Amino acid sequence: MGKWFRARTANQVIGELRQITNSGISEVLVYDDTFTVDRRRVEGICKGIISEGIKIDFDIRMRVDHADGELLTLLKSAGCRRIHYGVEAASDRILESLHKGITIEQVRRAFNETKKAGIETLAYFIIGSPGESYHDMLDTIEFAKELKPDYCHFAVMTPYPATPLYQMGLDNGMYYDYWRDFARNPDPNWVAPYWPETKREVLLGLLDKAYRSFYWRPGWIAREAIKTRSIKQIAKKGSTAIKMLARRG
């Protein structure tokens, strides 16, 4: 919270991992927004896992400009099985407007290096960002397929209070302070508005298109079938497929 980065030491994390593996847990999701913000700490954690023989699989979140072969190889050796990358868009112009501090070339390099290291990837994308045209959003969907991550998550740009984007909308008169109204009069049926440049129904249609376009490719389905190892996994993936088929449009 705020502007300061606070973290438990590598030795403290190693101790916690040792405790949970002794309890029978074999997989964790590291929920830091950016696990690799302190490279020395990450290296200490990975080397500690390896030297102590801790057997655990873990997912992390990481910036694409932190990805390099040496660090990825170390993460893989320690048990990292999947990295979540925030890509957001297929255009340097849109990335700049979002103040991401990354480029499309860095995105491509990160995904290539991660695949070489043998680590799965999950890519996050946003549609409906400020200044993003309909064709820009279609480009983002195509870029998701070009990168070939193992999994994708698509979302629609939603301005939240106390963020620069929300303030920009207020300053430009694009909407009133609806979050303040909601805080004063909470309504369980209330739905947060999206960034207002594109109609809601168009954004929802593109969201459905994104998921269908990515997950219903024959190549992706074949890879998932090869990775399936149990009846439980088949049932889970089948249930997910049915839910996706039920998505409109």
C-alpha positions in Angstrom: 0.0 0.0 0.0 1.3 3.5 -0.8 4.7 4.2 -2.3 6.9 2.0 -0.2 7.9 -1.6 -1.0 7.9 -3.8 2.1 8.9 -7.5 1.9 9.7 -10.4 4.1 13.3 -11.5 3.8 14.4 -14.4 1.7 15.2 -16.4 4.8 11.7 -15.7 6.2 10.1 -16.8 3.0 12.2 -20.0 2.9 11.1 -20.8 6.5 7.4 -20.3 5.5 7.8 -22.5 2.5 9.4 -25.2 4.6 6.5 -25.1 7.1 3.8 -25.4 4.4 5.5 -28.2 2.5 5.9 -30.1 5.8 2.1 -29.7 6.1 1.5 -31.5 2.8 1.1 -28.4 0.5 2.9 -28.7 -2.8 1.8 -25.7 -4.8 1.4 -21.9 -4.0 0.5 -18.7 -5.8 2.8 -15.8 -4.9 0.4 -13.0 -4.8 2.9 -10.1 -5.0 1.9 -7.6 -7.7 5.5 -7.8 -8.9 7.5 -10.7 -7.3 10.7 -9.7 -9.0 10.9 -6.0 -8.0 13.9 -6.9 -5.8 16.1 -9.2 -7.9 18.6 -10.0 -5.1 15.7 -11.1 -2.8 14.2 -13.3 -5.6 17.6 -14.9 -6.2 18.0 -15.6 -2.5 14.6 -17.2 -2.3 15.2 -19.4 -5.3 18.7 -20.5 -4.2 17.3 -21.2 -0.7 14.6 -23.4 -2.2 17.2 -25.3 -4.2 19.8 -25.7 -1.5 17.3 -26.9 1.1 15.6 -29.3 -1.3 12.2 -27.8 -0.9 9.8 -29.4 -3.4 7.1 -26.9 -4.3 5.6 -25.5 -7.5 4.7 -21.8 -7.6 3.3 -19.1 -9.8 4.5 -15.5 -9.7 3.6 -12.2 -11.3 6.4 -10.4 -13.1 7.0 -7.4 -15.3 8.1 -8.2 -18.9 11.1 -5.9 -18.5 12.4 -8.0 -15.6 12.5 -11.2 -17.7 16.0 -12.4 -18.7 17.3 -15.9 -19.4 19.5 -16.1 -16.2 16.7 -15.2 -13.8 14.1 -17.3 -15.6 16.4 -20.4 -15.5 16.9 -19.9 -11.8 13.2 -19.6 -11.2 12.5 -22.7 -13.2 15.1 -24.7 -11.1 13.4 -23.5 -7.9 10.0 -24.8 -9.0 8.4 -21.8 -10.8 5.9 -23.3 -13.2 4.0 -20.3 -14.4 4.6 -16.5 -14.7 1.7 -14.0 -15.0 2.6 -11.0 -17.2 0.6 -7.8 -17.5 0.6 -7.1 -21.3 -2.6 -5.1 -21.5 -2.5 -4.0 -25.2 -0.9 -4.6 -28.6 0.2 -1.0 -29.2 3.1 1.1 -27.8 0.8 4.1 -28.0 -1.8 2.5 -25.7 0.9 1.2 -23.3 2.3 4.7 -23.0 -1.1 6.1 -22.2 -1.4 3.5 -19.4 2.0 4.5 -18.1 3.1 0.8 -18.2 6.7 1.7 -18.8 7.2 -1.3 -21.3 7.2 -1.8 -25.0 5.8 -4.4 -27.3 9.3 -5.5 -28.2 10.0 -6.2 -24.5 6.7 -8.2 -24.3 7.7 -10.4 -27.2 11.2 -10.9 -25.8 9.8 -11.8 -22.3 7.4 -14.4 -23.7 10.1 -16.0 -25.9 12.6 -16.2 -23.1 10.1 -17.6 -20.7 9.1 -20.4 -23.1 12.8 -21.2 -23.6 13.2 -21.6 -19.9 10.3 -24.1 -19.8 8.0 -22.0 -17.8 4.3 -21.5 -18.6 2.8 -18.1 -19.2 -0.4 -16.3 -18.3 -1.0 -13.0 -20.1 -3.3 -10.2 -18.9 -5.0 -8.0 -21.5 -7.3 -5.0 -21.2 -9.7 -3.7 -23.8 -11.4 -0.3 -23.8 -8.5 1.8 -22.6 -8.4 5.6 -23.2 -7.8 6.4 -26.9 -8.2 2.7 -28.0 -10.2 2.3 -31.2 -12.3 -0.8 -32.1 -9.5 -1.9 -34.4 -6.9 -1.4 -31.7 -9.0 -3.8 -29.5 -9.1 -6.4 -32.3 -5.3 -6.0 -32.7 -5.0 -6.8 -29.0 -7.0 -10.0 -29.4 -4.7 -11.0 -32.4 -1.6 -10.1 -30.4 -2.7 -12.5 -27.6 -2.7 -15.3 -30.1 0.6 -14.3 -31.6 2.3 -14.4 -28.3 1.0 -17.9 -27.7 0.8 -17.8 -23.9 -0.5 -20.9 -22.2 -3.4 -18.9 -20.7 -5.0 -15.5 -21.2 -7.1 -13.3 -19.1 -9.1 -10.5 -20.8 -10.8 -7.6 -18.9 -12.5 -4.4 -19.7 -11.0 -1.1 -18.6 -12.9 0.0 -15.4 -11.9 3.3 -13.7 -11.5 2.9 -10.0 -11.5 5.7 -7.4 -8.3 7.3 -6.4 -6.6 6.3 -9.6 -5.2 8.7 -12.3 -7.7 7.3 -14.8 -10.7 7.9 -12.7 -9.5 11.5 -12.0 -8.9 12.0 -15.7 -12.5 11.1 -16.5 -13.8 13.5 -13.8 -11.5 16.3 -15.0 -12.7 15.9 -18.6 -16.3 15.8 -17.6 -16.8 12.3 -19.0 -18.7 11.1 -15.9 -19.7 12.3 -12.4 -18.2 10.9 -9.2 -20.3 7.7 -9.3 -18.1 5.8 -6.9 -18.8 8.4 -4.2 -22.5 7.9 -4.8 -22.1 4.2 -4.4 -20.1 4.6 -1.2 -22.9 6.7 0.2 -25.7 4.4 -1.0 -24.4 0.9 -1.6 -26.6 -1.2 -4.0 -25.9 -4.9 -4.4 -27.1 -4.7 -8.0 -24.9 -1.8 -8.9 -22.4 -2.4 -11.8 -19.2 -0.4 -12.1 -19.1 1.6 -15.4 -16.4 1.0 -18.0 -14.3 3.7 -19.6 -17.0 5.6 -21.5 -15.4 6.0 -25.0 -16.9 2.7 -26.2 -20.4 1.4 -25.6 -20.7 -1.2 -23.0 -22.4 -3.8 -25.3 -19.6 -3.4 -27.8 -17.0 -4.0 -25.1 -18.8 -7.1 -23.8 -19.1 -8.4 -27.3 -15.3 -8.0 -27.8 -14.6 -9.6 -24.4 -16.6 -12.7 -25.5 -14.8 -12.7 -28.9 -11.4 -12.5 -27.2 -12.1 -15.6 -25.0 -13.6 -17.6 -27.8 -10.9 -16.6 -30.3 -8.1 -17.6 -27.9 -9.4 -20.7 -26.2 -11.2 -22.4 -29.1 -8.2 -22.7 -31.3 -7.5 -26.3 -32.3 -3.8 -26.0 -31.4 -4.6 -24.7 -27.9 -7.2 -27.5 -27.3 -4.8 -30.1 -28.5 -2.0 -28.9 -26.1 -4.4 -28.9 -23.2 -5.6 -32.4 -24.0 -1.9 -33.6 -24.0 -1.3 -32.0 -20.6 -4.5 -33.6 -19.0 -3.5 -36.4 -16.7 -6.5 -37.3 -14.6 -10.3 -37.8 -14.7 -10.6 -34.8 -12.3 -8.7 -32.6 -14.7 -10.9 -33.7 -17.6 -14.1 -32.9 -15.6 -12.7 -29.5 -14.6 -11.7 -28.5 -18.1 -15.0 -29.9 -19.6 -17.0 -27.7 -17.1 -14.9 -24.7 -18.1 -15.5 -25.4 -21.8 -19.3 -25.6 -21.3 -19.3 -22.3 -19.5 -17.4 -20.7 -22.3 -19.8 -22.0 -24.9 -22.6 -20.5 -22.9 -21.0 -17.0 -23.2 -22.9 -14.9 -25.6 -21.7 -13.8 -29.0 
